Amino acid sequence: MPIYEYVCNDCGERYERIVMRQDQAITCPKCDSTKHTLQLSVFAAPANGTKANGGSSPMSGGGCCGGGACGCH
């Protein structure tokens, strides 16, 4: 189930939707318009394909349950 980003053509509101079916109606949460433009999604990834933290252990990432940085350990 992909998440798509949209911008409303009528009011300019930016919003995201999980699209379950290709024929699913998408409406703006602000003005209820069905006129929208699909935006390109941007995501972060290391440029050279290596881990950003330089750790050698897969659990040393520092994220939740990955190194204690989240406070759950």
N, C-alpha and C positions, 0 to 999 in steps of 0.2 A: 504494500500500500504506500505509494509515493506521497510525499508532502509537496504541494505546489505553492508557489508564491504568486500573488496577483496584485495588480493595482487597478482600482476602480476607474473607469473612463469618465464617470460622471462627477465624482467628488474627490478623487485622488487618494482615497484611503488605501493603505497597503495592508494585506492580510494573507494568511496561510490557510490552506485546507488540505485535509487528508482525503484523497480521492479513491473511493472504493470501487466505483464503476466509471467507465468512460462517458456514459450518458448522464452522469450525476449533474444536477443543476447547481451552479455555484452563484451565490448572491453576496453582495457587499454587506458586511455587518453594520455599516453606518447608514447607508441610504437604501438598501435592499435592491440596488440595481443589478441586473444580470450582465451588464456591459463591463468587461474587464480585459486586461492584457496580462498574459502569462509572463512572468519575469524569470530571468535566468537565476538559478540558485548559486550562491557562492559558498564554498566551504574551504576550510583551512587544511592543508596537508604539507608536510615537510617537502621542500623542494628537491632534496636529493634522495628521498625515500627512507631516511633513517629516523630513529626516534629523536624527538626534540630534546629530551632530557639527557640523552647520552648514556642511560643506564643499560646494563647488560641483562638484567633480570626482567622477565616480562611483567612481574608484579612490582617493579620499582617506579612505576609511573607517577605516583603522587596523587592520582585521582581517587575517587571514592573507592575504598577497599583495595587501593593499589599502592599504598605506601604510607598511610597514616596521616596524610595531609588533610583529609576531610574530618578527622576527629572521631571516626567510628572505631578506632583501635586504641 
